[in-house]
Amino acid sequence: MADPARAQRLAKRISTIVASAIASEIKDPRLAYVTVTDTRVTNDLHDATVYYTVMGESIDAEPDYDAAAAGLAKATGVLRSKVGAGTGVRFTPTLRFVLDTVPDAARQMEELVARARANDELVARRRAEASPAGDADPYRSADDAGDDE
């Protein structure tokens, strides 16, 4: 069994090889907006999971996740050959592509934080405009001490 440090180094190398192959060598238009975000390799160096994200053609365009997954599935054999040639390990790891959900989760967290800030500002505004329900000073003071006796 290989050490985890070697698996991490191999994962970085696989990530670099796959990203550069997608960007320059594979001419599939479905992969034009695919970005490799992370790669994990098992400790026995036999399986590699490549995480990717897909961007839209423009900021407003919705990404085509299905087409990107189909393009990666079709290119898996070529990519595995390139990984084998580029890493020089005895056994070329099998490649599995998984859509990375971290950017979506980060976007959702940013929306939640923005909503919480808006609610905090609303509460602060209401607090500034609020007035006491009873007397302005409901506590007894030194001047009131002589009145009770």
Disulfide bonds with the S-S distance in Angstrom:
none
